[in-house]
Amino acid sequence: MADAKVIPFDDDRSRGAAAQRSQRRRSAGSRRSGEPAAVREVQPLRGRAAPQDDGGVTGEKKPPVRPRESGVERRVAEGLAFLRRRLTGDYEVDDFGYDEELTDHVLMSLLRPLYEKYFRVEVKGVENIPAKGGALIVANHSGTLPLDGLMLQVAVHDHHPAERHLRLLAADLVFVLPVVNELARKAGHTLACAEDAQRLLERGELVGVMPEGFKGIGKPFSERYKLQRFGRGGFVSTALRAGTPIVPCSIVGAEEIYPMIGNAKTVARVLGFPYFPITPTFPWLGPLGAVPLPTKWTIQFGEPIHTESYPPEAAEDPMLMFNLTDQVREQIQHTLYKLLVQRRSVFF
């Protein structure tokens, strides 16, 4: 019997062949996946969680991201804080009764839709109003009801870069009417007298005056945009004493909101009013006739007339006051005519 030939399993040829087969399988797998075998060898095992970045500090947790507060939530919070201050009395009122916080948060918010959406007021020349310090804004007056003063107040606050507040000088009638009296005081209005105006100007406030008074606001529609007499120039004397500039202002659009075609003087005397207007809609339509027509407004502030170069005794010079009063009036009237020429439509 011939001796059996034993082939060892661990000889070099067997190990070489096995290594070659293993290498071919790895190469084939690499070609199928489209990436080198060396890269596949270092891929993490499937199912093992990848380590998370802890920001460079081991064991430290990142703070939770707080959701950003929405605009509605912010307004609600501000409104609740405002109510809390009103209920607790934590607000300030000056010696004239002016409540700045109430004016900004309530009164301006009520007037702004009328200003922006209904009358669609366009403002020009707001850069002529000083950024700080006192100034006297002199404007024409019209419209049967004094809405032009309120719109002027919104225009100064919303369009001036410093969001300045305009303190209007109002007639005596405003401060004897119930409810209207309190609201006027809260909005910063004060009696149209030289003493109050000078105090405000010396404090560095913006003061608004409409020298035509009831003659302007109650004039018939046939005389629209024709300035009435500016009184005796008391506003010029006040500006000279305070050494503040005078800013002429022209308002177009207010004349047509209540076209006054008549004046019931007997009714006016009974009620104690300077006039009782009759318009195409009032009193024929009752309360509906009191709704103003949606005219398109333009408010333009002219170049200021400086008074600081005059000596204090200039306020007693009647000729100087007459000349400055006439200069302001002519500038307002000229601007009114210019705006009327540029206007294409009363309502659009």
C-alpha positions as CSV (number, residue, x, y, z in Angstrom):
1,M,0.0,0.0,0.0
2,A,1.5,3.2,-1.1
3,D,2.0,5.9,1.5
4,A,-0.8,8.5,1.6
5,K,0.3,12.0,0.6
6,V,-0.8,14.5,3.3
7,I,-1.5,18.1,2.1
8,P,-1.3,20.5,5.0
9,F,-4.1,23.2,5.2
10,D,-1.7,25.9,6.5
11,D,0.9,25.8,3.8
12,D,1.8,29.0,2.0
13,R,0.0,28.2,-1.2
14,S,-3.4,27.7,0.6
15,R,-3.0,30.9,2.6
16,G,-2.0,32.8,-0.5
17,A,-5.0,31.6,-2.5
18,A,-7.4,32.4,0.3
19,A,-5.9,35.9,0.7
20,Q,-6.3,36.5,-3.1
21,R,-9.9,35.4,-3.0
22,S,-10.7,37.7,-0.1
23,Q,-9.0,40.6,-1.8
24,R,-11.0,40.0,-5.0
25,R,-14.3,40.0,-3.0
26,R,-13.4,43.3,-1.3
27,S,-12.4,44.9,-4.6
28,A,-15.6,43.8,-6.3
29,G,-17.7,45.2,-3.4
30,S,-15.9,48.5,-3.7
31,R,-16.5,48.7,-7.4
32,R,-20.3,48.0,-6.9
33,S,-20.7,50.8,-4.2
34,G,-18.6,53.3,-6.1
35,E,-16.2,54.1,-3.3
36,P,-12.8,52.9,-2.3
37,A,-12.5,49.9,-0.1
38,A,-10.3,51.9,2.3
39,V,-13.2,54.3,2.8
40,R,-15.7,51.5,3.4
41,E,-13.5,50.0,6.0
42,V,-13.8,53.0,8.3
43,Q,-17.6,53.5,8.1
44,P,-19.2,53.2,11.5
45,L,-21.2,50.1,12.3
46,R,-24.9,50.3,11.3
47,G,-27.1,51.0,14.3
48,R,-24.4,52.7,16.4
49,A,-25.3,56.2,17.4
50,A,-22.9,58.9,16.1
51,P,-21.3,61.1,18.8
52,Q,-23.0,64.4,19.4
53,D,-21.2,67.8,19.4
54,D,-21.4,69.2,22.9
55,G,-20.0,72.6,21.9
56,G,-16.5,71.7,23.1
57,V,-17.5,71.2,26.7
58,T,-18.0,67.6,27.7
59,G,-21.2,67.0,29.6
60,E,-22.5,70.6,29.2
61,K,-26.1,70.9,27.8
62,K,-27.1,73.7,25.5
63,P,-29.8,76.1,26.8
64,P,-33.2,75.5,25.3
65,V,-34.2,77.8,22.4
66,R,-37.0,80.1,23.5
67,P,-39.7,80.8,20.9
68,R,-39.7,84.3,19.6
69,E,-42.5,86.5,20.8
70,S,-45.1,87.3,18.1
71,G,-46.3,90.8,17.3
72,V,-49.7,90.1,18.6
73,E,-48.4,88.8,21.9
74,R,-46.2,91.9,22.2
75,R,-49.1,94.3,21.6
76,V,-51.2,92.4,24.1
77,A,-48.4,92.7,26.7
78,E,-48.0,96.4,26.1
79,G,-51.8,96.9,26.3
80,L,-52.0,95.1,29.6
81,A,-49.0,97.1,31.0
82,F,-50.7,100.3,29.9
83,L,-54.0,99.3,31.6
84,R,-52.1,98.4,34.8
85,R,-50.4,101.9,34.8
86,R,-53.8,103.6,34.3
87,L,-55.5,101.6,37.1
88,T,-52.6,102.2,39.5
89,G,-52.1,105.8,38.6
90,D,-48.5,105.2,37.5
91,Y,-48.5,107.9,34.8
92,E,-47.6,111.6,34.5
93,V,-49.7,114.6,33.6
94,D,-48.1,118.1,33.2
95,D,-49.5,121.3,34.6
96,F,-51.6,121.9,31.5
97,G,-53.3,118.4,31.9
98,Y,-51.3,116.9,29.0
99,D,-51.1,113.1,29.2
100,E,-48.4,112.0,26.7
101,E,-48.9,108.3,27.3
102,L,-52.7,108.4,26.7
103,T,-52.2,110.5,23.6
104,D,-49.7,108.1,22.1
105,H,-51.4,104.9,22.9
106,V,-55.1,105.8,22.6
107,L,-55.9,109.2,21.0
108,M,-53.3,108.9,18.2
109,S,-54.4,105.3,17.5
110,L,-58.0,106.4,17.1
111,L,-57.1,109.3,14.8
112,R,-54.6,107.4,12.7
113,P,-57.1,105.4,10.6
114,L,-59.0,108.6,9.7
115,Y,-55.7,110.3,8.8
116,E,-54.2,107.4,6.8
117,K,-57.2,105.6,5.2
118,Y,-60.0,108.2,5.0
119,F,-58.3,111.5,4.3
120,R,-55.1,109.9,3.0
121,V,-53.0,112.9,4.1
122,E,-49.9,113.7,2.2
123,V,-47.2,115.6,4.1
124,K,-44.6,117.9,2.6
125,G,-41.8,120.0,4.1
126,V,-41.7,118.3,7.5
127,E,-38.0,118.9,7.6
128,N,-38.7,122.6,8.1
129,I,-39.9,121.8,11.7
130,P,-36.9,122.0,14.1
131,A,-35.7,118.7,15.5
132,K,-35.6,120.2,19.0
133,G,-36.5,123.4,20.8
134,G,-39.6,125.6,20.6
135,A,-41.3,126.6,17.4
136,L,-44.6,128.1,16.5
137,I,-46.5,126.4,13.7
138,V,-49.1,128.8,12.1
139,A,-51.7,127.1,9.8
140,N,-54.9,128.0,8.0
141,H,-58.2,126.9,9.5
142,S,-61.2,125.4,7.7
143,G,-63.7,122.6,7.5
144,T,-66.7,123.6,9.7
145,L,-65.5,121.2,12.4
146,P,-61.8,121.5,13.6
147,L,-60.6,118.2,12.2
148,D,-57.7,120.0,10.5
149,G,-56.1,120.7,13.9
150,L,-56.2,117.0,14.8
151,M,-54.8,115.8,11.5
152,L,-52.1,118.4,11.8
153,Q,-51.2,116.9,15.2
154,V,-50.9,113.4,13.7
155,A,-48.9,114.6,10.8
156,V,-46.2,116.2,13.0
157,H,-46.0,113.2,15.3
158,D,-45.9,110.5,12.6
159,H,-43.8,112.1,10.0
160,H,-41.2,114.1,11.9
161,P,-38.0,112.1,12.5
162,A,-38.1,113.0,16.2
163,E,-41.8,112.1,16.6
164,R,-42.5,115.5,18.1
165,H,-45.8,116.4,19.8
166,L,-47.8,119.5,18.7
167,R,-49.5,121.4,21.5
168,L,-52.5,123.2,19.9
169,L,-53.9,126.5,21.1
170,A,-57.7,126.1,21.1
171,A,-60.7,128.4,21.5
172,D,-62.6,129.0,24.7
173,L,-65.5,126.9,23.4
174,V,-63.5,123.8,23.4
175,F,-62.9,124.0,27.1
176,V,-66.6,124.5,28.1
177,L,-68.0,121.5,26.2
178,P,-68.3,118.3,28.3
179,V,-66.1,115.4,27.4
180,V,-64.4,117.5,24.7
181,N,-62.8,119.6,27.4
182,E,-61.2,116.6,29.1
183,L,-60.0,115.0,25.9
184,A,-58.5,118.3,24.6
185,R,-56.5,118.7,27.8
186,K,-55.3,115.1,27.7
187,A,-54.2,115.6,24.0
188,G,-52.1,118.6,24.9
189,H,-54.4,121.4,23.8
190,T,-54.5,124.6,25.9
191,L,-56.2,127.9,25.9
192,A,-55.3,130.3,23.1
193,C,-53.7,133.0,25.1
194,A,-50.3,134.5,24.9
195,E,-49.2,133.5,28.5
196,D,-49.8,129.7,27.9
197,A,-48.2,129.8,24.4
198,Q,-45.1,131.6,25.7
199,R,-44.7,129.1,28.6
200,L,-44.8,126.2,26.2
201,L,-42.4,127.8,23.7
202,E,-39.9,128.6,26.4
203,R,-40.1,124.9,27.5
204,G,-39.0,123.9,24.0
205,E,-42.4,122.6,22.9
206,L,-44.0,122.8,19.4
207,V,-47.0,125.0,19.5
208,G,-49.7,125.1,16.9
209,V,-52.0,128.1,16.3
210,M,-54.7,128.9,13.6
211,P,-55.1,132.6,13.7
212,E,-58.3,132.7,11.6
213,G,-60.2,131.2,14.4
214,F,-64.0,130.8,13.9
215,K,-63.8,133.2,11.0
216,G,-61.9,130.6,9.1
217,I,-63.5,127.4,10.1
218,G,-67.0,128.8,9.8
219,K,-66.7,130.6,6.5
220,P,-69.1,129.7,3.6
221,F,-68.0,127.3,0.9
222,S,-67.9,130.0,-1.7
223,E,-64.9,131.6,0.1
224,R,-62.9,128.4,0.5
225,Y,-59.1,128.8,0.6
226,K,-59.4,132.5,1.0
227,L,-57.6,133.3,4.2
228,Q,-59.5,135.5,6.7
229,R,-57.9,138.2,8.9
230,F,-55.1,136.9,11.2
231,G,-56.1,139.0,14.1
232,R,-53.8,141.6,15.6
233,G,-50.6,139.5,15.3
234,G,-50.5,138.2,18.9
235,F,-48.8,135.0,17.8
236,V,-46.0,137.0,16.3
237,S,-45.5,138.8,19.5
238,T,-45.4,135.6,21.4
239,A,-42.7,134.1,19.1
240,L,-40.6,137.3,19.4
241,R,-40.7,137.1,23.2
242,A,-39.7,133.5,23.2
243,G,-37.2,133.9,20.4
244,T,-38.6,130.9,18.5
245,P,-39.0,130.4,14.7
246,I,-42.4,130.6,13.0
247,V,-43.3,127.8,10.6
248,P,-46.1,128.6,8.1
249,C,-48.3,125.6,7.3
250,S,-50.9,125.2,4.5
251,I,-53.7,122.6,4.6
252,V,-55.6,121.6,1.4
253,G,-58.6,119.3,1.5
254,A,-60.3,120.3,4.8
255,E,-62.4,122.9,3.1
256,E,-64.5,120.3,1.3
257,I,-65.3,117.8,4.1
258,Y,-68.4,119.8,5.1
259,P,-69.3,122.2,2.3
260,M,-71.0,125.0,4.3
261,I,-73.8,126.4,2.1
262,G,-75.7,128.2,4.9
263,N,-75.6,129.3,8.5
264,A,-78.6,129.1,10.9
265,K,-77.7,132.1,13.0
266,T,-80.8,131.9,15.2
267,V,-80.1,128.3,16.2
268,A,-76.4,129.2,16.7
269,R,-77.4,132.0,19.2
270,V,-79.7,129.6,21.1
271,L,-77.0,127.0,21.4
272,G,-74.2,129.5,22.1
273,F,-72.3,128.5,19.0
274,P,-70.5,131.0,16.8
275,Y,-72.4,129.5,13.8
276,F,-74.7,126.5,13.0
277,P,-73.7,125.0,9.6
278,I,-76.0,123.9,6.9
279,T,-74.4,121.5,4.4
280,P,-75.8,119.4,1.5
281,T,-76.1,116.5,4.0
282,F,-76.6,118.2,7.4
283,P,-79.1,118.4,9.0
284,W,-81.2,116.8,6.3
285,L,-79.7,113.3,6.8
286,G,-79.6,113.5,10.5
287,P,-76.5,111.9,12.2
288,L,-75.4,110.5,8.8
289,G,-75.0,114.0,7.6
290,A,-72.3,114.6,10.2
291,V,-70.0,112.1,8.4
292,P,-67.3,114.1,6.6
293,L,-66.7,113.7,2.9
294,P,-63.5,111.5,2.1
295,T,-61.4,114.3,0.5
296,K,-57.7,113.9,-0.2
297,W,-55.6,116.1,2.0
298,T,-52.2,117.7,1.6
299,I,-50.3,119.4,4.5
300,Q,-47.2,121.4,3.6
301,F,-44.8,123.1,6.1
302,G,-43.0,126.1,4.7
303,E,-39.6,127.5,5.4
304,P,-39.3,128.9,9.0
305,I,-39.3,132.6,9.7
306,H,-36.6,133.1,12.3
307,T,-37.1,135.6,15.2
308,E,-34.1,135.0,17.4
309,S,-32.1,137.8,15.9
310,Y,-34.7,140.4,17.1
311,P,-34.2,142.1,20.5
312,P,-36.7,141.4,23.3
313,E,-38.3,144.9,22.9
314,A,-39.2,144.1,19.3
315,A,-42.3,142.4,20.6
316,E,-43.7,145.9,21.4
317,D,-43.1,147.2,17.9
318,P,-46.5,147.3,16.1
319,M,-45.0,147.9,12.7
320,L,-42.7,144.9,13.0
321,M,-45.6,142.7,14.2
322,F,-47.7,143.8,11.3
323,N,-45.0,143.1,8.7
324,L,-44.2,139.6,10.1
325,T,-47.9,138.7,10.4
326,D,-48.5,139.8,6.8
327,Q,-45.4,137.8,5.7
328,V,-46.7,134.6,7.4
329,R,-50.2,135.1,5.9
330,E,-48.9,135.7,2.4
331,Q,-46.7,132.6,2.5
332,I,-49.6,130.4,3.6
333,Q,-51.9,131.9,1.0
334,H,-49.3,131.5,-1.8
335,T,-48.7,127.9,-0.9
336,L,-52.5,127.2,-0.8
337,Y,-52.8,128.5,-4.4
338,K,-49.8,126.4,-5.5
339,L,-51.2,123.2,-4.0
340,L,-54.7,123.9,-5.5
341,V,-53.1,124.2,-9.0
342,Q,-51.3,120.9,-8.5
343,R,-54.3,119.1,-7.2
344,R,-56.1,117.0,-9.9
345,S,-59.1,115.9,-7.9
346,V,-60.8,116.7,-4.6
347,F,-61.3,113.1,-3.7
348,F,-58.4,111.3,-5.5
